């Protein structure tokens, strides 16, 4: 469900959304589809080389699948706003909103778990190798999918409706505002604030730890790699803030304004209402855009995986990637441990 009202009220932004949504959705579709398919190909090939999926790769694979599911729904949304009516049936309409929220909150929780995993791997690499398990990673991903899927079930109630003899979909109707506001208050904390705090804390402390390591290592190559790892932390936080924070902030303001309109009418200027609704459209596009920005994360992490692969002999690398704790415990050389940190970053 998109964050705007249908044309049942004044201060309509119909022309704005019918212009912005198709352009944004098609752009995200093509860019996201290419980026995610390339990333998927890279990780599958990389995993075949190692003969197993690592826990980090399992999390990323699920993130990739979530993004692909999202981008595949965008052509339907773009077609709706281009034609100005829904031509794909009631069931497909219900699935559109369901897919959007599953992707968004599934991505948020997967990024939160990934940040915890990377934090532990950087600060406590031996603990990470001892506790990591592909079975645990798959179990965790399944739990995340189940939680997000079940929590999003109420959105399946929002199907098509008739307006001016045309079949409509994806628009907010007056009867839904109260229910969505109640859902938003819970989702805002559990689905955004809490994961955001976890991600921020993990990456901030990981960055501080890497900066501390940088001071203890004198060669230029080490300083470059630690600086690059810290830059990656910043990029991940910026992607999270650019896609999800505007959406949750604007959605909260938007829903409260729509409820106020229902209760008190248009006591505020039409300029304010139109501005808020336009902001909601842009915020929705940004939230959808996480599907084409996530491959940036895959690229940087994948590059470190390849770098680690090339810097070690096949035997040493195989031992580490296959999570052989006994071999890892014998590592005493500082240079090898430094490369291990680069792998985890």
N, C-alpha and C positions, 0 to 999 in steps of 0.2 A: 504494500500500500504506500503510495507516494504521499509526501507531506504537502498537500495543498487541498483546498476545497474545490468541489465541482462548481458548476455555474449556477447553483441554486441561490447564490447570494449576490449582492452588489460587490463592487471593488474586485471584479474578476480579473485574473491574470491569464486568461485563456490563450491569448495570442503569444504571450511570453513563454508559457510552458510548452505550447505546441511548436515553438521554434527551438527552444533550448534542449528539451528532452531528446528529440530524434538525433540532433547533432552530437550531443554528449554520449548517448547510448551507443550509437554506431561507431563513434571514435573509440570508446572504451572496448567495444566488442572486438574490433579488428586488432587493436593494440594488445588487449588482454589475451585474445585467442592465440596470437603469434607468440607473445612472451611466455605464456603458460605452457604451450605445446613444446617450445624449445627447452624450457626448464624441465618439463617432464621427461623429454628425451634424454637430457643430460643426466638427470638423477637415476633414471633406469639403467643407462649405460654404465654410470659410475658404480651403481650397486651390483651390476652383473660382474664388474671387474673384481669387486670385493667378495662376490659370491654370497652376499647377504645384505639385507637392509639394516643399517644402523638405526638406533632409536631416533637420532636427529633426522635422518632421511625419512623415517616413517612419519614423523610429525610434518615434515615438509611435503611429503607426498599427499597427505590428507589436506593440507592447505592448498596444494595445487588442484586437487579434485574439487574442493569447495569453490575455488576461483573459476574453474572451468564450468561448473554447474551454473554459476552466476552469469558468466559472459554468454552462455548459450541461451539464457532467458532474455537477454537485452534486445535481440531483434524483434521479439514479440512486443515488447514495450515500445520500441521505436515505431513499429508499424501502427500501433494503436494511436499514437499521437499524430502520425502522419495522416491516417484515414479519419481520425476523430470519431471512431466507433470501434467496438471490440468484435472481432470476427472469428475468434478462436475457441469459443465455447465457454460455458460456465466453469467447468473443471479446470481448464487451463488458466482461467482468470484467478481462481483460488490458489493455484500452484505458484503463480508469479510472486505474490506477496510472501508466501511461505518460503520460497527459495531465497528471496532477498534477505530475510531475517535469519535464516539458517546460515547463509554464507557470512553475513556480517558478524553474528555472535559466535559462530563456529570459528571464524578467523581470529576474532579477538581472544578467545580462550586458547586456541592453538598457539598464538603468538605469546600469550602469557606463560603457557607451559614451556614453550621453547626458550623463553627468556630465563626461566628458572633452571632449565637444563644447562643452558650455556653459562649461567652464573656459577653453578656448582662445578661445571667442567673447568672453568677458568681458575676459580679459587681453590677448589679441592679436586684436582684431576684424578688422584688415586681413588677417592671416594666415588667419583663419577664412573670410572671404569669398573669398579667393584659392583656397583648397584645397577648399572645400565643393563637393560634386557629388552630384546625385540618384543617378547611376549608382553612385558609391562607396557611398552610403548603402544602396542596395538590395543591393549585393554583400555588404556587411558584415552586413546582416540575414540574408541567405541563408546565409552562413557560420555565423552564430550558430545558426540553426535546424538546420543540418546537424550541427554539433558536438553540440548538446543532444539531438537526435533519435537520433543514432548511439550516444551515451553511455548513453542510457536504454533501449536495446534489451534488455538483460538483464531488465528489469522485465516484458517481455512473456511471460516464462516463468511468471510467477505467475498461474495461472488459478484456476478454481473447484476445490473439493474437497468431499468429503462428510464431515459431522460430525454424529453422532446422527441419521442419515437425513435430514439437511437439507443443501442446497447452500449452501456458504459462499464468501465472496470478501472481499478487502481485509484479511484478518487475517494476522498474522505467524505462520508455521509453524516448528516447531523446526528442520526441515531447511534453512531459509533463513537462519537467524541468522548462521552463520559467513560465508557469502557476502556478506551485506549489510554485515557489519562491515568486511570487506575493501574493499568498494566505498565505504563511508562514509568511511574514512580518506583516500582519494584525493579524493572529492567534497568533503569538508569544507574542504580547502585550495583546490582549484581552483574549486569552485563557490560558496564562501562567503568564506573568509578573504581570498583574493586580490582578488576584486571589491570586498569591503568596504573594504579598504585603499585601493584606487583611488578609490572613491567618497568616502571620508573625506578623503583628501589633496586631491582636486580641489575639494571643496566648502569645506574649511577655508581653502585658499589663495584661493579665489574670494571667500569672506566677508571675509577680511583685506584683499583688494584693494578690495572695495567699501567697506569701512570707511575705508580710506585715501582713496578718492575722496570720500567723504562729508565728510571734514575739509577738502578743498580747494574744496568748493562751498558757498556761503553761503546760497542761497535755500532757503526752507522746502520747496518742492516737491521739490527735488533730494534733500534729506535724507530726506523721506518715502519717495521711491521707492527710495533705497538701503537704507533700513531695511526696507522691504517685501521687497526682493530677498534681504537677509540672512535675513529670517524664512523665506522660501521654502526656502533652503538647509537651515535647521534642520528644517523640516517634512519634507523629503525624507529626511533622515537618521533622523528619528524613525520614519517609516513603515517604512524599511528595518529598523531595529532592532526595532520592535514585531512585524513579521511573520516575519522570517527568522532573526534571532539566537536567539530562544527555541527555534525548531524545531530548529536545528542543535545547540545545546547539549544540549537534552533528548534528542534522538535519539541522540546519542553516549552519554550516560549510560544511557539506556534499553536500547540494544543491548548494552552491556557488562554490565548487570545481568541481562538475559535469558540471555546466554552463561554468566554465573556460576551462574545457576539450573540450567542444563543440566549444568554440570560438578560443582557442589557441592550441588545441591538448595536448599531454602529455609533456608539457614543464617542469613538475616537476617529481621527481623520482618516479618510480613505487612503491617503498617501502612506500613513503608517501601516495600515493593514496590507496594502499592496506590497510595500517594502518587505514586510515579514513573510508574506507568501512567496515572493521572489527569492528571498533568502532561503526558504525551505526547499525550493526547487534546486537551487545551487548546492545546498547541503546534501540533498539526496544524490545528486550527481557525483559529488565528492565521495560519498559513502560507497557508491557503486564503483568508483575508480580504484578502490583498494585492490580490485581484481587485476588491474594492469600495473599497479605499483609493487605488488608483492614479488614479481619476478626480479626486481632490483635486489631484494633481500636474498633470493636464491642465487643470483649471480655472484654476490660478494661472498657468501658462505661457500658456494661451489668452488670459487676460485681458490679459497684457502684449502679446500679438500684436495684439489688438484696439486697445489703447491706442496702440500704435505706428502702427497703420493710421490712426486718427482724427487723430493729431497731425501728419500729413504730407499734403502735396498728393498727389493720385493719381499725378502724374508722378514726384515724388521717391520716393514709396513703391514704385512699380512698379520703378524703377531699382534700389533696394536689394534688394527681395525677389527680383527676377529675377537677382540676383548680378552686376550690371554693375560690374565692378571699376574700370573707367575712371572712371565717375561717382563711385564711392566714394572714389577717391584724390583727388578734387578737393574733398572736404569739409574745410573749414578752420574752420567755425564751431563753437565749443565747445558751444553749445546743441544743435546737430544731433548732434554726437558723443555728447552725454549721452543723447539720446533713443535713439540706436543702442544704447548700453549697456543701456538699459532694455529694449529689444526682445530682446536676447540673454539677459538675466537671467530 
